[in-house]
Every structure is written in structure tokens, then in C-alpha cells.
């Protein structure tokens, strides 16, 4: 029986041409000639028995069937490429761990500790991509995720189980210049500073001032930044005080580009968790990473 799977070269040419809606730009991407891409797409159309492109006054455009087919094959080609990269990058028999992670926590806390994991498990490769919101594990290539969320958010992530790593305890930090020769500031003094806001924690400053028993009319005012790394950098540049988890600014505090403005931390509503899909079997590589991660999180004392 004849296979109903087209050639991979034809699919790759069509996918590139569909993204650009141009044979010329597809050829540039694939390092082929324009005529080679055109021939591959024509062969695919013959194989399928449908037209994938149509000529317009402005060049080439996908037909409705072509647009549908492009959407269907794109994730499959991406998955095939990822599988190939996994096979190429695997060291020994340990395999790979595909991790989704909130970006600042991955950059500031996890990656500096990964050499220890690599020393203990040189046969395992850890791939990291950023994700800030829950997703369906069944529709992704991820084995697990590092997620920051409230207890309700973590509990509502369908089809998963979560292991708490540490609480997101936050405290005010700022540039040394804002201390004006003082060792630390009182909460009342911080209320008078420009406050740098975290867009994912819009009420963070208000909660901190409420816990300190200090009125702060401007608790919700100030420029907003999406990532803690942005907020910390803005604080180091002297734009104001930032409310951040200490574990994410350890380097800045060590270098002296940031200082603790008031050493009164507040346990936030969120925690950092390792989220895993509810599967009957856990691959050995994922189990090894989970065991190491829980030990590393415990070693921080958080």
C-alpha cells in the first residue's frame, strides 16, 4: 500500500513558503533556489491533489486548504525537529528533561545551580524554555515546569501535581544612592520613595505597607515592569525602590549595586513550585531532576 506521507523536503519547503507566503524568502531560509522550492511545493500539491497556493496581484497567497494544512503540519514538523535535537544532544543513556520555567527564577536561581546537577548526572541534559502561565502538558513537549503562583492557581492547574519548593518572600531593595548614607530606611521613609511596580504582583507594595502598619497613598503608583529582573535592574539604576524576592537578587546584593532598603521581609501569596503532569510513569531523568531540585531548594533554607 502506498504511503500517504509526503517527502520531508516537500513539507519543509511548503512550511517555509507558508510562513513567508513567498517562495523567494522560503528559499533564502532553507538555502535553496527559488525554483527548487517551487518544484517541491508543486510535487506536494500533486501528491495531495489540492492547490496549496494561488497567485494574486501581490504575489503568492495560501488557499484556504493550504492555510489549514500549514496549521496542521507546523506543530508536527516542530516536534520532529525537537525529537531530532534531543537525539543529537543526549549524552549517554540518561536522556533529556524538558523544563518550562518562569524566566527570572530560571535565570537567577536555577541556572547558577545547574552545574551541581550536571556533575551528579552528566548523562542527563536539561532543556529550558520560558513559560509564565499554565499550559496543557498533553499539548506540549514539556516534562515538568517551574511555576510561580498562589495556592489556588497551582491547585487549579488541571491534570497536574505540584511540589512546593519555596515561598516567595519579598523585601524592599534599592540603589545605595537612595539610602543617602543611612544603613537602612524605615517603612515610612520607603513610602516617600518612587516605587517600582511588578505588573504580575500589582498589590505587592500595598500588602507590604499594610503588614508594616504604614500608610502609603502611593503604594499603587509608579512604573510597572513585567519581570523581576527588569524591576531589579530599574532599582539598581536608581529609578526607585523595588519589592523583590531576595533569592532573585543575590548577585546584585553581593556586588553592591543593590542594597536591602529595609530588612523586613513579607511572605507573599505566591510560591515557587515544581509542576508535573499526572502520569502513571515518571521517566528516570525527570525523577533524578526532581530529587535534585527538591534538595537544592531545601539547601537554600527557603
GIVENQUI-V572256 format. One record per backbone hydrogen bond with DSSP energy under -0.5 kcal/mol. CO is the residue of the C=O (numbers start at 1). NH is the residue of the N-H. Records with the same first field share a line. If there is no record, write none. Layout:
CO = NH + NH
This chain:
4 = 6
7 = 11
8 = 12
9 = 13
10 = 14
11 = 15
12 = 16
13 = 17
14 = 18
15 = 19
16 = 20
17 = 21 + 22
21 = 60
22 = 26
23 = 27
24 = 28
25 = 29
26 = 30
27 = 31 + 32
33 = 37
34 = 38
35 = 39
36 = 40
37 = 41
38 = 42
39 = 43
40 = 44
41 = 45
42 = 46
43 = 47
44 = 48
45 = 49 + 50
52 = 63
54 = 61
56 = 59
59 = 56
61 = 54
63 = 67
64 = 68
65 = 69
66 = 70
67 = 71
68 = 72
69 = 73
70 = 74
71 = 75
72 = 76
73 = 77
74 = 78
75 = 79
76 = 80
77 = 81
78 = 82
79 = 83
80 = 84
81 = 85
82 = 86
83 = 87
84 = 88
85 = 89
86 = 90
90 = 92
91 = 94
95 = 125
97 = 99 + 127
98 = 143 + 144
99 = 129
100 = 146
101 = 131
102 = 106
103 = 107
104 = 108
105 = 109 + 110
106 = 111
109 = 113
110 = 113 + 114
111 = 114
113 = 116 + 117
114 = 118
115 = 119
116 = 120
117 = 121
121 = 124
123 = 95
125 = 97 + 127
127 = 99
129 = 101
135 = 137
136 = 139
137 = 140
143 = 277
144 = 100
145 = 147 + 275
146 = 102
147 = 149 + 273
149 = 271
150 = 154
151 = 155
152 = 156
154 = 157
156 = 158
157 = 160
159 = 278
161 = 276
163 = 274
166 = 272
167 = 169
168 = 268
169 = 246
170 = 266
171 = 244
172 = 261 + 262
173 = 242
174 = 259
175 = 178 + 179
176 = 179 + 180
177 = 180
179 = 182
186 = 189 + 190
187 = 191
189 = 192
190 = 193
194 = 196 + 241
195 = 197
196 = 243
197 = 199 + 225
198 = 201
199 = 202
201 = 204
203 = 207
204 = 208
205 = 209
206 = 210
207 = 211
208 = 212
209 = 213 + 214
210 = 213
216 = 219
218 = 221
223 = 197
225 = 199
227 = 231
228 = 232
229 = 233
230 = 234
231 = 235
232 = 236
233 = 237
234 = 239
235 = 175 + 238
241 = 196
242 = 173 + 244
244 = 171
245 = 248
246 = 249
249 = 253
250 = 254
251 = 255
252 = 256 + 257 + 258
259 = 174 + 261
261 = 185
262 = 172 + 264
266 = 170 + 268
269 = 151
270 = 168
271 = 149 + 273
272 = 165 + 166
273 = 147 + 275
274 = 163
275 = 145
276 = 161
277 = 279
281 = 283
283 = 287
284 = 288
285 = 289
286 = 290
287 = 291
288 = 292
289 = 293
290 = 294
291 = 295
292 = 296
293 = 297
294 = 298
295 = 299
296 = 300
297 = 300 + 302
298 = 301
302 = 167
